[in-house]
Amino acid sequence: MDLGDLIRDLRTARGWSQGRLSDRINARYGTALAREYVSRWERGAVMPGAYYLRCLSVVLDVPLAVTGGSSGQA
């Protein structure tokens, strides 16, 4: 499974929209992540960087290794 599909599956399993996921990240980390970036991640148009991989891991409550954040990108 590619990372975009994984992000989408984890997000939808929680019943969250792309906007809600970006809002959760923004609220916890003080970022200004737009919903459109979540869409780009899910479509595979761009890959989240190491910082956002860590954010996704925490907000989606999955180990960092699940999002690929422990593959030497940090």
MOMOZI-V731928 format. One line per field, one symbol per residue. ss: DSSP state (a for helix, b for strand, c for the rest). phi: phi as a letter, one per 30 degrees, with the letter a starting at -180 (. if undefined). burial: + if it has 24 or more other ideal C-beta (glycine too) atoms within 12 Angstrom, else -. Layout:
BEGIN
ss=???
phi=???
burial=???
END
This chain:
BEGIN
ss=ccaaaaaaaaaaaccccaaaaaaaaaaaacccccaaaaaaaaaccccccaaaaaaaaaaccccaaaaccccccc
phi=.dddddeedddddcicddddddddddddcicbddeddddddddidbcddeddddddedddhbeedddjdccidd
burial=--++-+++-++----+-+--++-++-------+---++--++----++---++++++-++-+----+++-----
END
